[in-house]
């Protein structure tokens, strides 16, 4: 619910932008828009965080893919809630 934060063990270090790049497979068909429930941000070190902004109702499915062949991404597979 609101107030929870998730720090991902991801870093899109090669991006020149300060906005994380991710895809949302199934958006509009079987999954809802992650941006409706969370703020996804990138720190100066290019690490990615999500802060939940409103409750996610039961039955709502979300999916985001940060790893992409066109984006240079580092990950150690970790996360911190």
KOLDOMI-620964 format. One record per residue (C-alpha): residue number from 1; residue in three letters; x, y, z. Coordinates in Angstrom, 1 decimal, padded with zeros to 4 digits. Example, Ala and Ser with C-alpha at 12.3 -4.5 7.8 and 13.67 -1.06 7.14 Angstrom:
<n: 1 res: Ala xx: 012.3 yy: -004.5 zz: 007.8>
<n: 2 res: Ser xx: 013.7 yy: -001.1 zz: 007.1>
//
This chain:
<n: 1 res: Unk xx: 000.0 yy: 000.0 zz: 000.0>
<n: 2 res: Unk xx: 000.9 yy: 003.7 zz: 000.1>
<n: 3 res: Unk xx: 004.2 yy: 004.5 zz: 001.8>
<n: 4 res: Unk xx: 006.1 yy: 001.4 zz: 000.8>
<n: 5 res: Unk xx: 009.2 yy: 001.8 zz: -001.2>
<n: 6 res: Unk xx: 011.1 yy: -000.8 zz: -003.2>
<n: 7 res: Unk xx: 014.7 yy: -000.2 zz: -004.1>
<n: 8 res: Unk xx: 015.7 yy: -002.5 zz: -007.0>
<n: 9 res: Unk xx: 019.1 yy: -004.0 zz: -007.4>
<n: 10 res: Unk xx: 019.1 yy: -002.5 zz: -010.9>
<n: 11 res: Unk xx: 021.2 yy: 000.3 zz: -012.5>
<n: 12 res: Unk xx: 020.6 yy: 001.6 zz: -016.0>
<n: 13 res: Unk xx: 024.0 yy: 003.2 zz: -015.9>
<n: 14 res: Unk xx: 024.4 yy: 003.9 zz: -019.6>
<n: 15 res: Unk xx: 021.2 yy: 006.0 zz: -020.0>
<n: 16 res: Unk xx: 021.7 yy: 009.7 zz: -020.6>
<n: 17 res: Unk xx: 018.2 yy: 010.4 zz: -019.2>
<n: 18 res: Unk xx: 017.2 yy: 010.5 zz: -015.6>
<n: 19 res: Unk xx: 014.0 yy: 008.5 zz: -016.3>
<n: 20 res: Unk xx: 014.1 yy: 004.7 zz: -015.9>
<n: 21 res: Unk xx: 013.3 yy: 002.8 zz: -019.0>
<n: 22 res: Unk xx: 010.9 yy: -000.1 zz: -018.7>
<n: 23 res: Unk xx: 008.3 yy: -002.0 zz: -020.7>
<n: 24 res: Unk xx: 004.9 yy: -003.1 zz: -019.4>
<n: 25 res: Unk xx: 003.9 yy: -006.3 zz: -021.3>
<n: 26 res: Unk xx: 000.1 yy: -006.9 zz: -021.3>
<n: 27 res: Unk xx: -000.6 yy: -003.2 zz: -020.6>
<n: 28 res: Unk xx: -004.3 yy: -002.6 zz: -021.2>
<n: 29 res: Unk xx: -005.1 yy: -006.3 zz: -021.8>
<n: 30 res: Unk xx: -004.2 yy: -008.2 zz: -018.7>
<n: 31 res: Unk xx: -002.1 yy: -005.8 zz: -016.7>
<n: 32 res: Unk xx: -002.7 yy: -002.3 zz: -015.3>
<n: 33 res: Unk xx: -000.4 yy: 000.6 zz: -015.6>
<n: 34 res: Unk xx: 002.4 yy: 000.5 zz: -013.0>
<n: 35 res: Unk xx: 002.5 yy: 004.3 zz: -013.1>
<n: 36 res: Unk xx: -001.1 yy: 004.5 zz: -011.7>
<n: 37 res: Unk xx: 000.1 yy: 002.9 zz: -008.5>
<n: 38 res: Unk xx: 003.8 yy: 003.8 zz: -008.1>
<n: 39 res: Unk xx: 006.4 yy: 006.4 zz: -008.8>
<n: 40 res: Unk xx: 009.4 yy: 004.9 zz: -010.6>
<n: 41 res: Unk xx: 012.5 yy: 007.0 zz: -010.2>
<n: 42 res: Unk xx: 016.2 yy: 006.9 zz: -010.9>
<n: 43 res: Unk xx: 018.8 yy: 008.3 zz: -008.6>
<n: 44 res: Unk xx: 022.0 yy: 010.1 zz: -009.7>
<n: 45 res: Unk xx: 023.9 yy: 006.8 zz: -009.5>
<n: 46 res: Unk xx: 021.2 yy: 005.4 zz: -012.0>
<n: 47 res: Unk xx: 019.7 yy: 003.0 zz: -009.4>
<n: 48 res: Unk xx: 016.0 yy: 002.5 zz: -009.7>
<n: 49 res: Unk xx: 013.4 yy: 002.8 zz: -006.9>
<n: 50 res: Unk xx: 009.6 yy: 002.5 zz: -006.8>
<n: 51 res: Unk xx: 007.4 yy: 004.2 zz: -004.2>
<n: 52 res: Unk xx: 003.8 yy: 002.9 zz: -004.0>
<n: 53 res: Unk xx: 001.4 yy: 005.9 zz: -004.1>
<n: 54 res: Unk xx: -001.9 yy: 004.2 zz: -003.6>
<n: 55 res: Unk xx: -003.3 yy: 000.8 zz: -002.7>
<n: 56 res: Unk xx: -003.2 yy: -001.9 zz: -005.4>
<n: 57 res: Unk xx: -006.7 yy: -003.5 zz: -005.4>
<n: 58 res: Unk xx: -007.1 yy: -007.2 zz: -005.2>
<n: 59 res: Unk xx: -007.0 yy: -008.8 zz: -008.7>
<n: 60 res: Unk xx: -004.9 yy: -006.0 zz: -010.3>
<n: 61 res: Unk xx: -001.9 yy: -007.3 zz: -012.0>
<n: 62 res: Unk xx: 001.2 yy: -005.3 zz: -012.8>
<n: 63 res: Unk xx: 004.3 yy: -006.2 zz: -014.8>
<n: 64 res: Unk xx: 007.4 yy: -004.2 zz: -015.6>
<n: 65 res: Unk xx: 010.5 yy: -005.4 zz: -017.5>
<n: 66 res: Unk xx: 013.6 yy: -003.3 zz: -016.9>
<n: 67 res: Unk xx: 016.1 yy: -005.5 zz: -018.6>
<n: 68 res: Unk xx: 016.1 yy: -004.9 zz: -022.3>
<n: 69 res: Unk xx: 018.6 yy: -005.7 zz: -025.0>
<n: 70 res: Unk xx: 018.7 yy: -002.0 zz: -026.0>
<n: 71 res: Unk xx: 019.4 yy: -000.7 zz: -022.5>
<n: 72 res: Unk xx: 022.7 yy: -001.4 zz: -020.7>
<n: 73 res: Unk xx: 021.5 yy: -002.6 zz: -017.3>
<n: 74 res: Unk xx: 023.3 yy: -004.0 zz: -014.3>
<n: 75 res: Unk xx: 021.6 yy: -006.1 zz: -011.7>
<n: 76 res: Unk xx: 022.5 yy: -008.2 zz: -008.7>
<n: 77 res: Unk xx: 018.9 yy: -009.6 zz: -008.4>
<n: 78 res: Unk xx: 018.4 yy: -007.9 zz: -005.1>
<n: 79 res: Unk xx: 015.7 yy: -005.6 zz: -003.8>
<n: 80 res: Unk xx: 015.0 yy: -003.8 zz: -000.5>
<n: 81 res: Unk xx: 011.4 yy: -003.2 zz: 000.7>
//
